[in-house]
Amino acid sequence: MLHLPGILSADDLDRIRALLTAAVWVDGRATAGNLSHHVKDNRQADERDSAAAEAASVVLHAVERHPLFVSAALPCRISPPLFNRYAGGQAYGAHVDGAIRPLAAGGAMRTDLSATLFLNDPEDYEGGELQVEAREGRQSVRLPA
């Protein structure tokens, strides 16, 4: 697991948050595969929504400019990010991220890496830890925006 601080500027975060406030949100299970469909309970910005697509573009440009990300991942292609939110009692239970990701624009791509980008600071919400099961045991991650 690699922590990459400072991917998004304060201006990027403000812009993304404003865009996501205006975005259309749908049931998160829309992008869950067969194995994770039953453990995913959240809302997800509709990838076809123009505000969500613009927010994704901001994230993609920031990631593509981050030298540590580029050197660590050596990306050929980067799939557009999915934006998820959780209300009280919602969670995304134990699952393995799918290796083949359908794209809203059509087609699909193989995804060899997964990333989580926190858009809010930990003091702004309760819960929300990313929990990763590894050989060393469970790691809980809750990082600054």
N, C-alpha and C positions, 0 to 999 in steps of 0.2 A: 504494500500500500504506500502510495506516494502522496504527500501533502504539498500542494502547489498554492502558496498564498499569493494574493494580489492579482488574480486573473482579471477581475472586473474592477474598474475605477468606481469611485463614488458616483460620478455622473452616469456611468453604465448602469449601476444598480438602480439609481433613481429612474432612469428611462425604462428599464426592464420592468420594475415594479409598477410604473404607471401603465405600461402596455398590458401587463397581465391583469390589472384591475379592470381594463376594458375588454379583455378577451372573453370568448365563449368557453365555458367549462363543461366537460362531459364526464360520464362514468369512466374512471381509469381503467376498468377492465377491457375497454375497447382495444387496448394495445397489449394486453396480457396474453401470453401463449396458453396452450391447453394445460400445462403443468402449473402455472401460477395464477390462472384465472380465479380459482377458488380462494386464494389468500390475498388478493388485491382489493382493497376497499379504500378508494380515494377519489378525488376529482382530478382531472387532467385537462390542461388547456387544449382545445381542439386544434390539431396541427394545421387544419385547413383555414383557420381563422387568421385574418390579416394581422391583427395585433400580436397573436402568438408567433406568427411567422417572422414578424419584425423583431420581436424579442429574441427569437432563436438566432436571427442574423447577427444581433449584437453579441450574443454569447459566442457564436462561431468565429467572428472576427477577432474577439479577444483571445480565444483559445489558440487560434492560428498565429497570433503575435507573441505568445508566451514561449520564450526560448526553452525553459525546462520541460514544458509539456511536449514541444516539438521534438526535443532530443530524447526524451524518455519514451514517447509513443511511436515516433517515426511514422506518422499517419500517412496513408495513401489517400484515404477519404475519411471524412468525419460525418457521422450521421447527425441530422438536426436534433437538438436536445428536446426532451419531453419535459414539460413543466407540470409538477404535481403539487397538490395541496391536500391537507388533511384537516378535518374538523374533529371535534372531540369524539373519541372512541374509534376513529378510523385508523387503519394501519395497513402496511404492506407486509404480510407475514413472510416466513422463511420461504425462500425461492432461489433458484439459480437463474440469472439473467439469460434470456434466450440468445443463441448465437446468430440467428438469422432474424433481422429486423425488417418488417415490412415498412415501406416509406409512403407517406401520404401522397407524394407526387407520383407514386406508382413504382412498381418493382420492389426489390428488397436488397439488402446488403448484409454481408457477414460482419459481425461485430466481435472483435477480439479483446477489447478492453471496455470496461464500464467506468463511468465517472459520476460523481455526485458533486454538484455545485450548490452551496448554500447561498440563498438570496436574502436571508434575514439573519441578524445577529441572534445568538442563543438567548439573550435576555429578552428578546421580543416575542418569544413563544415558549410553550411548555411541551416537553417530549421532543419528538422529531429526531432522535438519534439515528444515524445510520449504523446498523449492527451487521458486522461481517463475521461469518464463521470461518476461521482459519485453523491451520494445524496447531497453532499456539493457543487456540481457544477463541472465544468471542471477543471482538473488539468493538467498542462503542465509540462513534465519532460524532461530534457536534462542534463544528468549527464556525468561526466568524464568517459573515457575508464576504 
